[in-house]
């Protein structure tokens, strides 16, 4: 029997959508309110709303399967091309698709393309043999293997089994377990068509016989050790990080429940700006993300970005990304970035916005110069980055 397509409500990030009462069942409205209040602002039909539903995304974009029959798709304000330009920088997804391949027109299409690429590359690695490593094991054996625990043997001389410590080469290691878990998550997303789903299942089954299925968070994909034997895993784990970062937990139990795929645009903007600056800031500077600053022994903050002088280790700029487009700088945001600069004895505090403000600031507050600058997402990202760097470091970017 042919499966019916779900009813879909489309939203755009931060934009209010008003819908007639009969378009959303009350039970679905309750699920949205209960399970996705951090992602969607929802107001039930009432006299104030003229008996309409009010829905507004809080800065997430993607797909939320509220029920198998009812989905919400949230579109980004930025173009799909620039959204994935941001993702490629943020997650270091250095992937070349074949020339003449179909351009993706939606977030779901690009998700599917990346899922297919990951599955294909895992199958390629399985054909060559999975990377294996030595793991330390301790067992009581009837024969000697590796190093015998002499103390244990002397304490129990009657025990014919000896406690042995040895190393065993296995493919059931984190490098491969991360791949299996990510394929499992993709399989439950419900976002891939049958052709890609078939490739994902094939890759998952290729790992199943060798790898234990266990859950991982996206952080497991960061700062891993790569060398000659597992260098190709760097891209695999970058792709895994993308999927694990943006696929949320299901609010229901059961194998048939689909998982939401949601990108936090504020978080993505911060990661993108950081990685772009790491790749493009002139020599002599260092860029650091999430720099920890301590207020007292019980309280600390993490600053989005700092830029410093490599030679002196002096922090030259404190930067805070703000994924919003107000007319003017919020006083709270300004005071916060000035506080960060003060704590780090830095003379430059920068607020970064994706659009030019109607009332930008360039103020001197004590010893600190605080400015609002733009890293635009409206056109070519590299050109926008160069414009931003020219505003930030006007005397050091003449190499372009």
C-alpha positions in Angstrom: 0.0 0.0 0.0 1.4 3.4 -1.0 2.4 5.5 2.0 0.6 8.9 2.2 2.7 12.0 2.2 2.7 13.9 5.5 1.0 17.3 5.8 3.7 19.9 5.8 3.6 23.4 7.4 6.4 25.7 6.1 8.0 28.4 8.2 10.9 30.8 7.7 13.3 31.5 10.5 12.2 34.4 12.8 9.1 35.1 10.6 5.6 34.9 12.0 3.3 32.5 10.2 -0.5 32.9 10.8 -2.6 29.8 10.0 -6.3 29.0 10.2 -7.5 27.0 13.2 -8.4 23.9 11.1 -4.9 23.6 9.5 -3.4 22.2 12.7 -5.1 19.7 15.0 -5.0 20.7 18.6 -3.2 17.5 19.5 -0.4 18.5 17.1 -0.3 22.0 18.6 0.2 20.5 22.1 3.1 18.3 20.8 4.8 21.4 19.3 4.4 23.3 22.5 5.5 20.5 24.7 8.4 19.1 22.7 9.7 22.0 20.6 9.1 25.1 22.7 12.9 26.0 22.3 12.6 25.8 18.5 9.2 27.2 17.8 7.1 29.9 19.5 3.5 28.8 19.2 0.3 30.6 20.2 -3.0 28.7 20.2 -6.1 30.1 18.6 -7.7 32.6 20.9 -9.6 35.9 20.7 -6.4 37.9 20.7 -5.1 35.9 17.6 -8.6 36.1 15.9 -8.9 32.4 16.3 -5.7 31.7 14.3 -2.5 29.8 15.0 0.6 31.9 15.4 3.9 30.0 14.8 7.4 31.5 14.7 10.8 29.8 14.5 13.3 30.8 17.1 16.3 30.7 14.8 16.4 27.0 13.9 16.0 25.7 10.3 15.3 22.2 9.1 12.7 19.5 9.4 10.6 18.5 12.5 8.4 15.4 12.2 5.8 16.3 14.8 3.9 13.1 14.0 4.4 10.6 11.0 1.5 12.5 9.4 2.5 16.1 10.2 5.8 17.8 9.6 7.2 21.3 10.0 9.8 22.5 7.6 11.7 25.7 8.6 13.5 27.5 5.7 16.6 29.7 6.3 16.6 33.4 5.5 20.0 33.0 3.8 20.3 31.3 0.4 20.8 27.5 0.4 24.1 28.1 -1.4 25.4 30.4 1.4 23.9 28.2 4.1 26.0 25.3 2.8 29.0 27.6 2.3 28.7 28.3 6.0 28.4 24.6 6.8 31.4 23.7 4.7 33.5 26.1 6.6 32.1 25.4 10.1 32.4 21.6 9.7 35.4 21.5 7.3 33.4 19.6 4.7 35.8 19.6 1.8 33.8 17.7 -0.6 33.9 18.0 -4.4 30.7 16.9 -6.1 30.8 15.8 -9.7 30.7 18.5 -12.3 27.2 19.0 -13.8 25.6 17.4 -10.7 22.1 18.8 -9.8 22.2 21.9 -7.7 20.4 21.4 -4.4 17.4 23.7 -4.0 16.5 22.8 -0.4 18.0 21.9 2.9 16.5 18.4 2.7 18.2 17.8 -0.7 21.6 18.8 0.6 21.1 16.6 3.7 20.4 13.7 1.4 23.5 14.4 -0.8 25.8 14.5 2.2 24.2 11.3 3.7 24.8 9.6 0.4 28.4 10.8 0.3 29.1 9.6 3.8 27.6 6.2 3.1 29.5 5.8 -0.2 32.8 6.7 1.5 32.2 4.3 4.4 31.5 1.5 1.8 34.8 2.4 0.0 36.6 2.1 3.3 35.0 -1.2 4.1 36.1 -2.6 0.8 39.7 -1.6 1.6 39.3 -2.9 5.2 38.3 -0.8 8.2 41.1 0.9 10.2 42.1 -1.3 13.1 43.9 -0.5 16.3 45.3 -2.2 19.4 43.2 -2.1 22.5 44.3 -3.1 26.0 42.5 -6.1 27.5 42.6 -8.0 30.8 41.3 -11.6 31.0 41.8 -14.8 33.0 43.1 -17.3 30.5 44.1 -21.0 30.6 47.2 -20.0 28.6 49.8 -17.2 28.8 49.1 -14.2 26.6 50.9 -10.9 26.9 51.9 -10.0 30.4 50.9 -12.2 33.4 49.7 -10.5 36.6 52.2 -12.2 38.9 50.7 -10.9 42.1 47.3 -12.4 41.2 49.0 -15.7 40.3 50.9 -15.9 43.6 47.8 -15.0 45.6 45.9 -17.9 44.0 48.4 -20.6 43.0 45.7 -23.2 42.7 43.9 -21.2 40.0 44.7 -22.7 36.6 43.6 -19.6 34.8 46.1 -16.7 34.8 45.2 -13.0 34.8 46.8 -11.7 31.6 47.2 -8.2 30.3 47.5 -8.0 26.5 46.8 -5.9 23.4 44.4 -7.1 20.8 44.0 -5.6 17.3 40.4 -4.9 16.5 38.1 -2.8 14.2 35.7 -2.3 17.0 37.1 1.1 18.0 35.7 4.6 18.4 36.8 5.7 14.9 34.4 3.1 13.4 31.7 3.2 16.1 31.2 6.9 15.4 30.5 5.9 11.7 28.0 3.2 12.7 26.1 5.5 15.1 25.8 8.3 12.5 24.4 6.0 9.9 21.9 4.7 12.4 20.8 8.3 13.1 20.6 9.1 9.4 18.5 6.0 8.9 16.0 7.3 11.5 15.8 10.8 10.1 13.3 10.0 7.4 14.8 12.7 5.2 16.4 10.4 2.6 14.6 8.9 -0.4 14.6 5.2 -1.0 17.7 5.2 -3.2 19.9 7.0 -0.6 18.3 5.1 2.3 19.3 1.9 0.6 22.9 3.0 0.3 22.9 4.1 4.0 21.5 0.7 5.1 24.1 -1.1 3.0 26.9 0.9 4.7 25.4 0.3 8.1 25.1 -3.5 7.6 28.7 -3.5 6.3 29.8 -2.2 9.7 27.4 -4.2 11.8 29.4 -7.4 11.9 32.5 -5.7 13.1 31.4 -2.6 15.2 29.4 -2.2 18.4 26.5 0.2 18.1 26.8 2.8 20.8 25.7 6.4 21.0 28.0 9.3 20.4 27.7 13.1 20.7 29.2 15.4 18.0 32.0 16.3 20.4 33.5 12.9 19.8 34.4 13.9 16.3 36.6 16.8 17.3 40.3 16.7 17.9 40.8 13.1 17.0 44.2 11.7 16.1 44.8 11.1 12.4 47.8 9.6 10.7 48.9 7.7 7.5 46.6 4.7 8.2 43.4 6.6 9.0 43.8 10.0 7.3 40.6 9.4 5.2 38.6 9.2 8.5 39.1 13.0 8.9 36.4 13.8 6.3 34.2 10.9 7.5 34.2 12.3 11.1 33.6 15.8 9.8 30.5 14.6 8.1 29.5 12.6 11.2 29.9 15.8 13.3 27.5 17.6 11.0 24.8 15.0 11.3 25.2 14.4 15.0 25.3 18.1 15.8 22.0 18.8 14.0 19.9 15.7 14.4 18.0 16.1 17.6 16.7 13.3 20.0 13.2 11.9 19.3 10.6 12.8 21.9 8.9 9.5 21.5 10.1 5.9 21.9 9.8 3.2 19.2 11.8 2.4 16.1 9.3 4.0 13.7 9.6 7.5 15.2 11.6 9.9 13.0 14.2 12.3 14.3 14.2 16.1 13.8 17.0 17.6 11.8 17.5 21.2 12.9 20.4 23.7 12.4 20.8 26.4 15.1 21.6 29.3 12.9 23.2 31.5 15.6 25.5 28.6 16.6 26.3 28.0 12.9 27.1 31.7 12.3 29.5 31.7 15.2 31.3 28.5 14.0 31.4 29.8 10.4 32.9 33.2 11.2 35.5 31.5 13.5 36.6 28.9 10.9 36.6 31.5 8.1 38.9 33.8 10.2 41.2 30.9 11.1 41.6 30.2 7.4 41.9 33.8 6.2 43.4 36.0 9.0 46.8 37.3 8.0 50.0 35.7 9.3 51.1 36.9 12.7 47.7 36.5 14.3 46.0 33.6 16.1 42.2 33.0 16.3 40.7 31.1 19.2 37.0 30.0 19.7 35.1 29.7 22.9 37.9 31.4 25.0 37.1 30.8 28.7 37.1 33.9 30.9 36.7 33.5 34.7 34.8 36.0 36.8 35.3 34.2 40.1 35.7 30.6 41.3 32.1 29.8 40.8 31.3 31.6 37.5 32.9 31.8 34.1 31.9 32.7 30.5 33.1 31.6 27.1 33.8 34.3 24.6 32.9 33.5 21.0 36.2 34.6 19.5 39.5 36.3 20.3 42.3 37.4 17.9 45.8 37.8 19.2 49.4 38.5 18.3 51.3 35.2 17.9 54.7 36.8 18.8 53.6 38.5 22.1 50.5 36.3 22.8 48.6 39.6 23.5 44.9 39.5 22.9 44.1 42.3 20.4 40.4 41.8 19.7 37.5 40.3 21.5 34.6 39.4 19.1 31.0 38.4 19.8 28.8 37.1 17.0 25.2 38.2 17.0 22.9 36.4 14.6 20.2 39.0 14.4 19.5 42.2 12.6 18.4 45.0 14.9 18.3 48.6 14.0 20.9 49.4 16.6 23.2 47.6 19.1 21.5 46.4 22.2 23.0 48.0 25.3 23.2 44.5 27.0 25.3 43.1 24.1 27.6 46.2 24.1 28.1 46.0 27.9 28.8 42.3 27.7 31.5 42.5 25.1 33.1 45.5 26.9 33.2 43.4 30.1 34.9 40.6 28.2 37.5 43.0 26.8 38.1 44.5 30.3 38.6 41.1 31.9 41.2 40.2 29.2 42.9 43.7 29.2 42.0 44.0 25.6 41.5 47.4 23.9 39.2 46.4 21.0 35.7 44.9 21.5 33.8 43.9 18.3 30.1 42.9 17.8 29.6 41.0 14.5 26.2 41.1 12.7 25.1 39.3 9.5 23.5 42.6 8.2 24.6 46.2 8.4 22.8 48.0 11.2 20.9 51.2 10.6 22.8 52.7 13.6 26.2 51.1 13.8 28.5 52.0 16.7 32.1 53.0 17.0 32.5 54.3 20.6 35.3 54.7 23.1 34.4 53.4 26.5 37.3 54.1 28.8 40.3 52.5 27.2 38.2 50.2 25.0 37.0 50.9 21.5 33.8 49.1 20.8 32.5 48.7 17.3 29.7 46.9 15.4 30.9 45.3 12.1 29.2 43.2 9.4 30.0 39.8 8.1 27.3 39.6 5.6 25.5 36.4 4.5 23.6 38.1 1.6 26.2 37.6 -1.2 29.5 35.8 -1.8 30.8 34.7 1.6 34.5 35.1 0.8 34.0 38.6 -0.5 31.9 39.4 2.6 34.7 38.0 4.7 37.3 40.2 3.0 35.2 43.2 3.6 34.8 42.3 7.2 38.6 41.8 7.7 39.3 45.1 5.9 37.1 46.8 8.5 38.6 44.9 11.4 42.3 45.0 10.4 42.6 47.8 7.8 46.4 48.0 7.9 47.1 44.3 7.4 44.9 43.0 4.6 46.5 44.7 1.6 47.6 41.3 0.3 44.2 40.8 -1.4 
